[in-house]
Amino acid sequence: MINTDWKFHKGKIKDAYSFELDDREWENVSIPHTWNNIDGQDGTVGGKSIKETDYFRSDCWYRKQIFIDNEDKDKQIFLRFQGANIQIELFVNGNSVGTHKGGYTAFSFDITPFLHFGSSNLFAVKVNNEYTEEIAPLTADFTFYGGIYREIELIKKNKIHFGFGEYSTRGIKITTPVVSQEKAQCIISTRIENKTELSKRLIVTAKIGENESLIENPYLTKTDFDKLAKNDFEEEKATEILIEPNTEKEVEFFFEIKNPHLWNGRSDPFLYSASLRVSDNESIFDEISDTFGLRYFKIDRENGFYLNGKSYNLRGVSRHQDREGLGNAITKDEHNEDFAFIYDMGVNSIRLAHYPQAEYFYRLCDCYGIVVWAEIPVVDLIGGSGTYENPNDERKEFFRTTKNQLKEMIHQNYNHPSIVCWGIQNEIMARFDDVMQPFTKELHAASKAEDPYRYTTMATNHSIASEWESDLIAWNVYPGWYGMNRKQLGWFMDKNRFERPTGISEYGAGGNHNQHQLKPKRPKHNGQWHPEEYQSLSHEAFLKSIDERKYLWCTYVWNMFDFGSDGRNEGNRPGMNDKGLVSFDRKIKKDSYYLYQSNWSKNPMVHITSKRLKKRKRKTFFKIYSNSKAITLYINNKAIKTIHSNQNKQKGIFIFKGIKLLKGQNLVCAVAESKGSLYFDTAVFHR
């Protein structure tokens, strides 16, 4: 197992790639791994700046002895990293194989020339997460967890194989330049590599058909598409090529599908499969496959997002990939659980901020019909100094690595039908305007060159970004938290619409689920008092403003989960941003989570708010979030009152005023009926 039994050393050490070094006292770890799972989540020391925070940022080393069979000597062997933060150097048997800069995309190395076959081989990986002006992000409101925090793959290929390409893809690219209700065009392209000393006449075969597998998420008990219709489509094509020794050749196949089964968001996320095979008359040399979806979309400035010709404005959340006690070294199980929280809340879109996330999570979005905004980690600052035309060496390298991160993200995730836009910056400060005007133009052009079929977008908190180039744009805006009041979201958006389609990329408020105030006053955003009820009231106001504005092509709650931010010390939770709808450890859904569920989910639900505020006065009120048509409130098993949804001032919110409690313990129950079944929530309060 390539991901188990690694030796780990925290800190710099001389010649850590050498066979002579004794690593028996090093820590035993498994991949995924980060060395900042605790210290990256505990806040700053002495109020230091973010680049001086107390979480450990340095070189660290991983070592592992791996036996390579003698029978593999006629193969090409690659080591593929799904992610390591923020830059690495790989050594095999004491030899430097290569380096990679950028912490959130995959990369691979051909290690064949460095291996000893029929014996053990020493793999040593130097990983560094120190501050550098050369690699984005420089600073941000989240922790840069160091380590090999996604899985490693040891890949063995025949000398004739499908190539990974410059950007470490899976070797298969699926383009759908024309999609409609009537027909779809599909182009499958790949590259064949011949690493032998002989010319080869080969047969390359491409096949497309219905995808027969769906990711089974154990945290999801039900999907909306258990019974997908089948159209029994399958088609195969083949071509013969002659490839010279030690060369590579591009191959492309064209398919046309009549009356295609469209990928249609949550209601019908239908996927096709595409597979490739390269062979001769005697042997199969390599086989690869991937899934894809057929869909078309557009965004209108006045009416928002359209999917397959129908209005489908994107209403969702943003997600950071870390978790309490684990940092960002999470497995498929944590990804599944996170996705289930999001899916069950009823969202139709996710902004995966502020960096490319795990391949597996994009796959979940494909399979369950969640539209994705994907982005690169260009946040806050531009590295180096000088002008765009005359940068110093650090700024020149920053431009290069950023552009490379964009290309890696696009190529590695090109086949995902869930992705509709590529994000090219988030909240870069206005003082970089002279650089960002030409640089966003360059990033926009690079994105279009690699993928002309998707939009570019960006998130901003200042109007000068209107001069920076992208197809779409969205605001990060926090009324009632950072300036204004919570009811001014709509006013702000109407006043600050751009000429291009405009959305909301971030909005929200902090909330500590252990802090409560039934009628809260506005807290200080950087203070220690962040009552959960103020967060709920904020989101109620935000939802109302959003529902009234059809032109908003997207809206994303910031954030789905509390997340690590070592530079923060507020809300009585140092080292954490508490704007999540779910707690950092994923054990508590805050009240705001249920507010969105009552508005967005089709599954019946009832939730009593402020149930963690146990002590109440004799006369109080109860607020219920529900998507039902009526709620009946019971106190100590006695029906008190029924409220119908048409009596509510706002969708999903039932308020029972003037409720009298008995002295001592009171059992409160909110009951709804849907299709002959009862749904309820209970809580105990004390007077």
C-alpha positions as MATLAB code, in Angstrom:
seq = 'MINTDWKFHKGKIKDAYSFELDDREWENVSIPHTWNNIDGQDGTVGGKSIKETDYFRSDCWYRKQIFIDNEDKDKQIFLRFQGANIQIELFVNGNSVGTHKGGYTAFSFDITPFLHFGSSNLFAVKVNNEYTEEIAPLTADFTFYGGIYREIELIKKNKIHFGFGEYSTRGIKITTPVVSQEKAQCIISTRIENKTELSKRLIVTAKIGENESLIENPYLTKTDFDKLAKNDFEEEKATEILIEPNTEKEVEFFFEIKNPHLWNGRSDPFLYSASLRVSDNESIFDEISDTFGLRYFKIDRENGFYLNGKSYNLRGVSRHQDREGLGNAITKDEHNEDFAFIYDMGVNSIRLAHYPQAEYFYRLCDCYGIVVWAEIPVVDLIGGSGTYENPNDERKEFFRTTKNQLKEMIHQNYNHPSIVCWGIQNEIMARFDDVMQPFTKELHAASKAEDPYRYTTMATNHSIASEWESDLIAWNVYPGWYGMNRKQLGWFMDKNRFERPTGISEYGAGGNHNQHQLKPKRPKHNGQWHPEEYQSLSHEAFLKSIDERKYLWCTYVWNMFDFGSDGRNEGNRPGMNDKGLVSFDRKIKKDSYYLYQSNWSKNPMVHITSKRLKKRKRKTFFKIYSNSKAITLYINNKAIKTIHSNQNKQKGIFIFKGIKLLKGQNLVCAVAESKGSLYFDTAVFHR';
ca = [
       0.000    0.000    0.000;
       1.642    3.181   -1.246;
      -0.150    5.440    1.286;
       0.758    3.584    4.475;
       3.892    3.246    6.600;
       5.670    6.446    5.713;
       8.321    7.900    7.989;
       7.859   11.576    8.805;
      10.251   14.208   10.157;
       8.987   17.653   11.174;
      11.524   20.304   10.234;
      14.631   20.746    8.141;
      17.224   17.984    8.091;
      20.363   17.509    6.012;
      20.513   14.820    3.309;
      17.120   13.344    4.221;
      17.091   11.595    0.828;
      20.213    9.554    1.647;
      20.247    5.794    2.280;
      22.724    6.442    5.117;
      20.272    8.507    7.126;
      18.748    6.625   10.071;
      14.977    7.292   10.129;
      14.000    4.665   12.721;
      13.076    7.390   15.238;
      10.921    9.270   12.762;
       7.149    9.309   13.237;
       5.088    6.653   11.399;
       2.280    8.252    9.375;
      -0.215    7.402    6.658;
      -1.155    9.538    3.699;
      -3.224   11.797    3.659;
      -1.221   13.668    6.297;
      -0.638   17.214    7.511;
       1.631   18.479   10.274;
      -0.716   21.411   11.003;
      -3.834   19.502   12.052;
      -3.616   21.063   15.547;
      -1.336   24.087   15.439;
      -3.045   25.429   12.294;
      -6.287   25.767   14.199;
      -5.328   27.360   17.504;
      -4.994   31.053   16.714;
      -2.095   33.476   16.659;
       0.406   34.133   19.408;
       0.814   37.701   20.550;
      -1.292   39.174   17.771;
       1.285   38.460   15.092;
       0.556   38.859   11.388;
      -0.663   35.892    9.406;
       2.742   35.137    7.899;
       4.165   35.031   11.411;
       1.501   32.852   12.968;
       2.413   30.071   15.304;
       1.498   27.185   13.057;
       4.548   25.357   11.779;
       5.739   26.441    8.330;
       8.979   24.896    7.110;
      10.509   21.971    5.245;
       9.282   18.585    6.397;
      10.249   15.144    5.078;
       8.539   11.881    4.203;
      10.457    8.633    3.514;
       9.381    5.152    2.471;
      11.100    2.011    1.210;
       9.183    0.458   -1.697;
      10.033   -2.854   -3.339;
       9.703   -2.827   -7.139;
       9.392   -6.259   -8.762;
      11.894   -7.294  -11.368;
       8.998   -8.124  -13.687;
       8.182   -4.384  -13.805;
      11.459   -3.470  -15.536;
       9.721   -3.347  -18.916;
       7.098   -0.873  -17.666;
       6.796    2.874  -17.207;
       6.236    3.705  -13.573;
       4.815    6.981  -12.315;
       4.249    8.523   -8.914;
       1.166   10.756   -8.917;
       0.368   13.106   -6.045;
      -3.253   14.247   -5.808;
      -2.134   17.209   -3.687;
       0.722   18.395   -1.461;
       1.020   21.833    0.083;
       2.626   24.081   -1.029;
       5.735   22.910   -2.923;
       7.653   19.656   -3.040;
      10.784   17.959   -4.294;
      10.816   14.192   -4.925;
      13.920   12.046   -4.507;
      14.193    8.393   -5.561;
      17.265    6.460   -4.458;
      19.053    9.705   -3.641;
      18.315   11.312   -7.030;
      16.211   14.445   -7.428;
      13.350   13.489   -9.754;
      11.545   16.814   -9.938;
       9.697   19.616   -8.168;
       6.193   21.057   -8.121;
       4.881   24.439   -6.992;
       1.244   24.910   -5.987;
      -0.609   23.176   -3.201;
      -4.016   22.222   -4.583;
      -3.646   20.403   -7.889;
      -2.323   16.981   -8.848;
       1.107   16.341  -10.344;
       3.088   13.292  -11.399;
       6.636   12.140  -12.070;
       8.036    9.447  -14.355;
      10.280    7.631  -11.885;
      11.283    4.748  -14.200;
      14.912    5.884  -14.817;
      15.587    6.151  -11.081;
      14.333    2.739   -9.948;
      16.192   -0.407   -8.953;
      14.118   -3.369  -10.135;
      13.981   -6.489   -8.033;
      14.977   -4.575   -4.903;
      13.873   -1.948   -2.419;
      13.812    1.708   -3.437;
      14.039    4.753   -1.185;
      11.404    7.414   -1.806;
      11.991   10.756   -0.045;
       9.694   13.747   -0.388;
      10.539   17.234    0.852;
       7.387   19.296    1.383;
       7.463   22.988    2.267;
       4.582   25.277    3.315;
       6.612   28.403    4.122;
       5.508   31.856    3.057;
       6.793   32.655   -0.408;
       6.052   35.542   -2.763;
       6.280   33.146   -5.709;
       3.240   30.946   -5.088;
      -0.424   31.808   -4.527;
      -1.954   32.097   -2.029;
       0.321   34.395   -0.067;
      -2.141   35.218    2.706;
      -5.792   34.383    3.203;
      -8.481   33.823    5.793;
      -7.744   30.101    6.034;
      -4.849   27.950    7.198;
      -2.318   26.653    4.652;
      -1.919   23.130    5.995;
       1.438   21.643    5.076;
       1.939   18.052    4.028;
       1.006   15.351    1.540;
      -2.633   15.832    2.391;
      -4.178   13.893   -0.516;
      -3.433   10.367   -1.657;
      -0.436    9.207   -3.672;
      -0.767    6.781   -6.592;
       1.951    4.400   -7.812;
       0.966    3.806  -11.437;
       2.474    1.083  -13.607;
       2.030    1.306  -17.374;
       3.204   -0.666  -20.368;
       5.792    1.019  -22.572;
       2.908    1.792  -24.910;
       0.262    3.703  -22.969;
      -2.069    6.679  -22.775;
      -0.116    9.675  -21.526;
      -0.863   11.838  -18.488;
       0.042   14.944  -20.365;
       1.826   18.048  -19.200;
      -0.777   18.703  -16.507;
      -1.072   15.209  -15.010;
      -4.534   14.400  -16.334;
      -6.020   10.906  -16.469;
      -5.211   10.744  -20.198;
      -8.703   11.176  -21.621;
     -10.324   14.474  -22.617;
     -14.034   14.643  -23.432;
     -15.297   17.762  -25.191;
     -18.955   18.466  -25.928;
     -18.926   21.483  -28.276;
     -22.586   21.134  -29.305;
     -25.371   20.058  -26.947;
     -29.104   20.509  -27.366;
     -32.290   18.591  -26.701;
     -32.042   17.119  -30.217;
     -28.371   16.169  -30.519;
     -24.968   16.291  -28.913;
     -21.479   16.202  -30.370;
     -18.798   14.484  -28.355;
     -15.046   14.560  -29.070;
     -12.784   12.116  -27.213;
      -9.108   12.964  -27.462;
      -5.992   11.374  -26.029;
      -2.277   10.950  -26.590;
      -0.497    7.634  -27.187;
       3.079    7.315  -25.945;
       5.487    4.755  -27.396;
       8.467    4.347  -25.088;
       9.856    1.331  -26.992;
      12.701    1.277  -29.523;
      10.413   -0.029  -32.276;
       7.818    1.453  -34.581;
       4.378    0.162  -33.721;
       1.178   -0.223  -35.695;
      -1.622    0.115  -33.161;
      -5.390   -0.004  -32.948;
      -6.999    2.668  -30.787;
     -10.628    2.064  -29.801;
     -13.071    4.515  -28.246;
     -16.429    3.585  -26.782;
     -19.191    5.648  -25.210;
     -22.339    4.464  -23.476;
     -24.392    4.862  -20.345;
     -22.517    5.048  -17.101;
     -23.459    2.032  -15.032;
     -21.953    3.091  -11.723;
     -22.947    5.745   -9.231;
     -20.929    6.752   -6.216;
     -22.778    5.314   -3.263;
     -22.541    7.831   -0.472;
     -23.247    6.035    2.816;
     -24.355    9.294    4.435;
     -27.145    9.815    1.921;
     -30.157    7.645    2.624;
     -32.098    8.742   -0.404;
     -31.565   10.445   -3.739;
     -33.980   12.184   -6.012;
     -33.003   10.014   -8.955;
     -33.274    6.418   -7.829;
     -35.104    5.438  -11.001;
     -33.298    6.987  -13.927;
     -34.676    6.352  -17.365;
     -32.409    4.435  -19.722;
     -31.838    5.120  -23.365;
     -29.542    2.141  -24.060;
     -27.056    4.170  -26.064;
     -23.708    2.597  -26.946;
     -21.277    3.249  -29.786;
     -17.715    2.164  -30.552;
     -15.151    3.472  -33.022;
     -11.596    2.428  -33.860;
      -8.650    3.780  -35.816;
      -5.264    2.411  -36.794;
      -2.090    4.440  -36.257;
       1.629    4.054  -36.881;
       3.769    5.481  -34.111;
       7.545    5.831  -34.259;
       9.904    4.752  -31.431;
      10.103    7.071  -28.401;
       7.427    9.396  -29.741;
       3.846   10.282  -28.972;
       0.793   10.813  -31.126;
      -2.532   12.613  -30.641;
      -5.696   10.664  -31.441;
      -9.253   12.017  -31.643;
     -12.704   10.461  -32.062;
     -15.946   12.196  -33.015;
     -19.379   10.961  -31.881;
     -22.850   12.353  -32.427;
     -25.689   11.377  -30.100;
     -29.285   11.983  -31.171;
     -31.869   12.855  -28.520;
     -29.238   12.774  -25.756;
     -30.062   12.111  -22.132;
     -29.042   15.417  -20.547;
     -27.272   15.992  -17.254;
     -29.966   18.063  -15.584;
     -28.796   19.065  -12.125;
     -30.265   17.487   -9.013;
     -33.360   16.151  -10.756;
     -31.504   13.997  -13.276;
     -27.691   13.993  -13.143;
     -27.320   11.465  -15.949;
     -23.782   10.449  -16.849;
     -22.311    8.731  -19.870;
     -19.096    6.725  -19.825;
     -16.192    6.992  -22.245;
     -13.429    4.414  -22.528;
     -10.251    4.068  -24.573;
      -8.148    1.030  -25.437;
      -4.843    0.753  -27.305;
      -3.781   -2.625  -28.676;
      -2.267   -4.515  -31.567;
      -3.402   -7.794  -33.037;
      -1.992   -9.682  -30.051;
      -2.116   -7.585  -26.869;
      -3.977   -4.830  -25.059;
      -1.417   -2.286  -23.876;
      -3.559    0.184  -21.945;
      -7.181    0.994  -21.061;
      -8.631    4.114  -19.465;
     -12.129    5.492  -18.880;
     -14.041    8.427  -17.453;
     -17.585    9.704  -17.095;
     -19.099   12.819  -18.630;
     -22.426   14.604  -18.855;
     -24.223   16.348  -21.689;
     -25.672   19.735  -20.776;
     -25.825   23.299  -22.044;
     -26.046   26.463  -20.031;
     -26.025   30.229  -20.303;
     -26.125   33.195  -17.965;
     -28.253   36.266  -18.614;
     -27.631   39.590  -16.874;
     -31.322   40.091  -16.139;
     -32.548   36.565  -15.530;
     -29.548   34.680  -14.182;
     -28.455   31.108  -14.861;
     -30.123   28.723  -17.305;
     -29.505   24.975  -17.432;
     -30.649   23.126  -20.552;
     -32.818   26.058  -21.581;
     -34.643   26.489  -18.246;
     -34.114   29.010  -15.457;
     -31.905   27.452  -12.788;
     -30.399   30.187  -10.670;
     -27.612   28.847   -8.502;
     -28.339   28.877   -4.773;
     -25.747   27.227   -2.638;
     -22.803   27.321   -0.280;
     -19.043   27.635   -0.286;
     -16.889   24.886    1.150;
     -13.470   24.675    2.729;
     -12.005   21.185    2.810;
     -10.601   21.104    6.366;
     -11.976   19.608    9.556;
     -11.238   19.933   13.271;
      -8.369   17.684   14.352;
      -7.627   16.599   10.777;
      -6.804   19.826    8.963;
      -7.172   19.180    5.244;
      -5.829   15.607    5.447;
      -9.243   14.062    4.917;
     -10.369   10.840    3.275;
     -13.293    9.828    1.074;
     -15.323    9.195    4.206;
     -15.052   12.844    5.299;
     -15.773   14.018    1.758;
     -18.900   11.853    1.697;
     -20.105   13.202    5.017;
     -19.477   16.816    3.981;
     -21.308   16.272    0.716;
     -24.286   14.714    2.502;
     -24.635   17.796    4.735;
     -24.656   19.986    1.641;
     -26.952   17.810   -0.455;
     -29.511   17.283    2.317;
     -29.761   21.032    2.843;
     -31.164   21.293   -0.678;
     -28.492   23.337   -2.456;
     -28.082   23.105   -6.210;
     -24.593   24.597   -6.414;
     -21.268   24.758   -4.559;
     -18.465   27.266   -4.750;
     -15.345   25.223   -4.010;
     -13.255   27.947   -2.469;
     -10.548   29.118   -2.551;
      -8.627   26.443   -4.419;
      -9.070   23.281   -6.487;
     -10.442   20.535   -4.267;
     -10.195   16.761   -4.324;
     -10.980   14.927   -7.559;
     -13.395   12.757   -5.613;
     -15.486   15.719   -4.486;
     -15.994   16.930   -8.054;
     -17.068   13.372   -8.885;
     -19.679   13.497   -6.127;
     -21.023   16.724   -7.614;
     -21.233   15.058  -11.037;
     -23.106   12.048   -9.687;
     -25.593   13.983   -7.578;
     -26.212   16.950   -9.849;
     -24.590   19.848   -7.993;
     -23.344   22.730  -10.176;
     -19.785   23.838   -9.320;
     -17.808   27.073   -9.311;
     -14.158   25.948   -9.240;
     -11.294   28.364   -8.641;
      -7.567   28.865   -8.201;
      -6.057   30.171   -4.932;
      -5.409   33.768   -6.005;
      -6.451   35.531   -2.798;
      -5.710   38.939   -1.227;
      -2.218   39.677   -2.553;
      -0.027   39.523   -5.643;
       3.514   38.321   -4.932;
       6.715   40.147   -5.708;
       7.090   43.743   -6.805;
       7.380   45.855   -9.930;
       4.885   46.467  -12.694;
       3.084   43.929  -14.835;
       5.338   44.798  -17.736;
       8.514   44.922  -15.631;
       8.136   42.565  -12.631;
      10.941   41.499  -10.334;
      11.920   37.819  -10.316;
       9.466   36.889   -7.541;
       6.520   38.535   -9.303;
       7.525   36.928  -12.593;
       7.482   33.517  -10.899;
       4.162   34.331   -9.221;
       2.622   35.004  -12.639;
       4.062   31.744  -13.986;
       2.961   29.500  -11.117;
      -0.514   31.070  -10.972;
      -1.086   30.539  -14.674;
       0.160   26.973  -14.295;
      -2.229   26.339  -11.388;
      -5.082   27.547  -13.610;
      -4.094   25.225  -16.457;
      -3.657   22.264  -14.093;
      -7.098   22.851  -12.586;
      -8.784   23.075  -15.997;
      -7.063   20.079  -17.566;
      -7.456   17.814  -14.532;
     -11.140   18.632  -14.103;
     -12.145   19.213  -17.707;
     -14.511   16.226  -17.966;
     -16.687   17.117  -14.969;
     -20.136   18.227  -16.192;
     -20.832   19.793  -12.791;
     -18.279   22.579  -13.373;
     -19.673   25.605  -15.251;
     -17.139   28.321  -14.418;
     -13.469   28.827  -13.533;
     -12.704   31.370  -10.810;
      -9.569   33.445  -11.435;
      -9.336   35.644   -8.311;
     -10.882   36.275   -4.898;
     -10.687   39.628   -3.125;
      -7.360   40.725   -4.568;
      -6.843   44.139   -3.009;
      -7.645   47.249   -5.009;
      -4.064   48.514   -4.627;
      -3.038   45.876   -7.168;
      -5.285   47.396   -9.856;
      -2.373   48.262  -12.169;
      -1.309   44.607  -12.117;
      -4.703   42.935  -12.023;
      -6.110   44.670  -15.086;
      -3.599   43.030  -17.431;
      -3.205   39.879  -15.331;
      -6.915   38.982  -15.245;
      -6.943   39.583  -18.986;
      -4.131   37.052  -19.280;
      -5.835   34.526  -16.968;
      -9.158   34.962  -18.781;
      -7.460   34.372  -22.140;
      -5.576   31.340  -20.813;
      -8.816   29.859  -19.490;
     -10.566   30.370  -22.829;
      -7.622   28.827  -24.677;
      -7.795   25.693  -22.557;
     -11.603   25.590  -22.299;
     -13.706   27.826  -24.573;
     -16.973   26.260  -23.386;
     -17.045   27.441  -19.764;
     -17.265   30.888  -18.197;
     -14.598   32.692  -16.234;
     -15.641   34.401  -13.024;
     -14.246   36.157   -9.996;
     -15.228   37.210   -6.492;
     -14.625   40.751   -5.340;
     -15.236   43.095   -2.428;
     -14.543   46.345   -4.294;
     -15.998   47.984   -7.391;
     -12.686   48.567   -9.154;
     -12.769   44.887  -10.137;
     -15.353   45.901  -12.723;
     -12.337   46.877  -14.832;
     -10.784   43.420  -14.501;
     -11.618   40.874  -17.180;
     -13.951   37.906  -16.731;
     -17.258   36.683  -18.164;
     -19.033   36.833  -14.819;
     -18.510   38.512  -11.481;
     -19.864   38.252   -7.949;
     -19.696   40.200   -4.698;
     -18.359   39.118   -1.330;
     -20.626   41.183    0.901;
     -21.526   40.908    4.598;
     -24.254   43.395    5.578;
     -24.783   43.529    9.321;
     -21.393   41.950    9.960;
     -18.856   44.114    8.175;
     -20.684   47.420    7.698;
     -24.306   48.265    6.752;
     -27.159   46.353    8.381;
     -28.412   42.884    7.546;
     -31.474   44.143    5.648;
     -29.347   46.081    3.149;
     -28.093   43.148    1.058;
     -30.649   43.785   -1.675;
     -30.060   47.546   -1.636;
     -26.319   46.985   -1.965;
     -26.649   44.563   -4.867;
     -29.071   46.798   -6.773;
     -26.744   49.748   -6.331;
     -23.607   47.807   -7.258;
     -24.643   45.648  -10.215;
     -21.957   45.304  -12.846;
     -22.453   45.450  -16.597;
     -21.759   41.730  -16.796;
     -23.935   39.109  -14.982;
     -23.631   39.684  -11.237;
     -24.016   37.292   -8.323;
     -23.120   36.964   -4.652;
     -20.040   34.841   -4.079;
     -20.001   35.241   -0.276;
     -22.463   36.399    2.368;
     -22.949   35.402    5.967;
     -22.339   36.126    9.642;
     -20.503   34.473   12.506;
     -22.288   32.203   14.939;
     -21.072   30.214   17.937;
     -23.545   27.416   18.674;
     -22.597   27.638   22.352;
     -23.540   31.326   22.626;
     -27.206   32.406   22.726;
     -29.373   35.494   23.018;
     -33.052   35.262   22.127;
     -33.250   38.863   20.899;
     -29.625   39.564   20.031;
     -28.070   42.927   19.394;
     -25.482   43.279   16.668;
     -22.216   41.793   17.940;
     -18.706   42.959   17.096;
     -17.411   40.877   14.209;
     -13.982   40.648   15.857;
     -15.357   40.247   19.370;
     -15.793   37.148   21.510;
     -19.612   37.184   21.547;
     -21.201   35.660   18.399;
     -24.663   34.414   19.414;
     -26.157   31.790   17.137;
     -29.454   33.701   16.990;
     -27.846   36.728   15.364;
     -26.489   34.513   12.617;
     -29.986   33.121   12.030;
     -31.613   36.561   11.867;
     -28.945   37.644    9.390;
     -29.580   34.722    7.086;
     -33.328   35.268    7.271;
     -32.799   38.807    5.983;
     -30.313   37.652    3.342;
     -32.671   34.994    1.998;
     -35.497   37.484    1.643;
     -33.300   39.858   -0.363;
     -32.030   37.022   -2.573;
     -35.498   35.675   -3.339;
     -36.583   39.113   -4.523;
     -33.781   39.376   -7.133;
     -34.017   37.135  -10.139;
     -30.938   38.666  -11.764;
     -28.557   37.114   -9.234;
     -26.987   34.306  -11.274;
     -25.463   32.789   -8.135;
     -25.543   33.150   -4.351;
     -23.228   31.274   -2.007;
     -23.426   31.202    1.772;
     -20.073   31.740    3.436;
     -19.526   29.081    4.666;
     -21.015   25.624    4.842;
     -18.669   24.635    7.670;
     -16.665   26.463   10.287;
     -13.033   26.279    9.176;
      -9.501   26.754   10.439;
      -8.035   30.236   10.164;
      -5.037   30.525   12.415;
      -4.960   34.296   12.176;
      -8.383   34.734   13.836;
      -9.258   35.058   17.517;
     -12.984   35.802   17.883;
     -16.320   34.256   18.808;
     -14.580   32.516   21.706;
     -13.089   30.125   19.127;
      -9.441   31.090   18.423;
      -7.982   29.910   15.151;
     -11.352   29.463   13.479;
     -13.801   31.272   11.234;
     -17.253   30.624   12.731;
     -19.448   31.679    9.793;
     -20.257   28.050    8.992;
     -23.777   26.614    9.038;
     -22.270   23.441   10.526;
     -19.666   23.201   13.294;
     -16.003   22.554   12.571;
     -16.254   18.997   13.960;
     -19.479   18.381   11.930;
     -21.419   17.453   15.078;
     -23.766   20.469   15.210;
     -26.030   21.864   12.529;
     -26.617   25.465   13.492;
     -30.136   26.886   13.232;
     -29.257   28.653    9.971;
     -28.683   25.284    8.333;
     -32.332   24.420    8.909;
     -33.464   27.808    7.610;
     -31.957   27.007    4.221;
     -33.275   23.468    4.353;
     -36.789   24.831    4.916;
     -36.413   26.982    1.788;
     -34.460   24.700   -0.534;
     -35.132   21.077    0.348;
     -38.056   19.069   -0.996;
     -37.864   16.541    1.838;
     -40.256   17.323    4.720;
     -38.522   18.852    7.722;
     -39.311   20.629   11.011;
     -36.831   22.339   13.312;
     -37.280   24.243   16.579;
     -34.725   27.061   16.739;
     -32.744   28.190   19.793;
     -33.224   24.801   21.445;
     -29.769   25.110   23.017;
     -31.046   28.173   24.919;
     -32.721   26.129   27.624;
     -33.740   28.802   30.133;
     -36.783   30.862   29.151;
     -39.115   33.377   30.785;
     -42.741   32.562   31.618;
     -43.919   34.265   28.439;
     -41.773   33.568   25.410;
     -41.925   32.839   21.687;
     -40.848   29.931   19.538;
     -39.537   30.082   16.000;
     -39.884   27.010   13.798;
     -38.165   26.431   10.453;
     -40.148   24.108    8.193;
     -41.106   23.536    4.544;
     -44.532   22.223    5.543;
     -47.892   23.885    4.896;
     -48.791   24.041    8.587;
     -47.173   23.611   12.025;
     -48.930   22.717   15.249;
     -47.145   23.615   18.463;
     -47.532   21.389   21.523;
     -46.475   22.315   25.065;
     -46.343   19.384   27.489;
     -48.402   17.270   25.075;
     -51.146   19.919   24.750;
     -51.856   21.476   21.351;
     -51.440   25.253   21.710;
     -51.771   26.683   18.232;
     -51.578   25.871   14.514;
     -50.039   28.267   12.003;
     -50.417   27.834    8.238;
     -47.643   28.777    5.834;
     -49.762   31.464    4.156;
     -49.815   33.284    7.499;
     -46.017   33.571    7.589;
     -44.238   36.813    6.753;
     -41.385   34.829    5.195;
     -41.126   31.428    3.556;
     -40.143   28.609    5.881;
     -40.433   30.605    9.126;
     -43.252   29.940   11.634;
     -43.310   32.191   14.740;
     -45.467   31.376   17.746;
     -45.737   34.474   19.968;
     -46.923   34.882   23.550;
     -46.440   31.247   24.548;
     -46.693   30.671   28.308;
     -44.484   28.080   29.975;
     -45.068   26.262   33.240;
     -42.586   26.551   36.059;
     -39.901   23.915   35.740;
     -39.459   21.634   32.726;
     -41.496   22.110   29.540;
     -41.592   19.703   26.616;
     -42.069   21.565   23.316;
     -43.032   19.730   20.166;
     -43.558   21.122   16.637;
     -45.590   18.817   14.378;
     -46.247   18.875   10.631;
     -48.057   16.529    8.279;
     -47.027   15.659    4.721;
     -48.616   13.007    2.481;
     -50.163   11.193    5.425;
     -46.970   11.095    7.533;
     -46.126   13.152   10.615;
     -42.883   15.060   10.987;
     -41.829   16.659   14.226;
     -39.071   18.134   16.346;
     -38.892   18.303   20.133;
     -36.970   20.307   22.700;
     -36.971   20.774   26.464;
     -36.967   24.249   28.015;
     -36.848   25.401   31.652;
     -38.597   28.308   33.318;
];
